[in-house]
Amino acid sequence: MLRIARDLAIDENDIEIVFIRASGPGGQNVNKLATAAQLRFDTKRIALPEDAAARLATLAGQRMTKDGVIVIHAQRFRTQERNRADAIDRLTGLLREAMVRPTPRRPTRPTFGSKQRRLEGKKRRSDVKAGRQSRRFDD
């Protein structure tokens, strides 16, 4: 069991990991060995709160299929074990981030001092621009 949050844990048997050939540089070794890990996790197997499921869908983005399966490709490292651990870490990080409720923003008003500074800056800029005008004196 992987503990994600205080009230969420996932079974390691629900995580499906397949090793595939990695893309990119690596010489002949990359053509012979399947070191990249492809992790698949069905989110329907865990009981997520409604708001956490919505946050998870937005955080996962294109990594989540329409069926609710999260697919993570890990090919940063040269060994299967490290890529497997990296994929699991990324999945748990994604789930942990989805479980955190964002704090709502409270609208605040500008302080009196900030209003005064803003108006003073506008006045100074207005004086600079007014000084650029050519003045005509009618006699």
Secondary structure, 3 states (H helix, E strand, C coil): CEEEECCEEECHHHEEEEEECCCCCCCHHHHHCCCEEEEEEEHHHCCCCHHHHHHHHHHHHHHECCCCEEEEEECCCCCHHHHHHHHHHHHHHHHHHHHCCCCCCCCCCCCHHHHHHHHHHHHHHHHHHHCCCCCCCCC
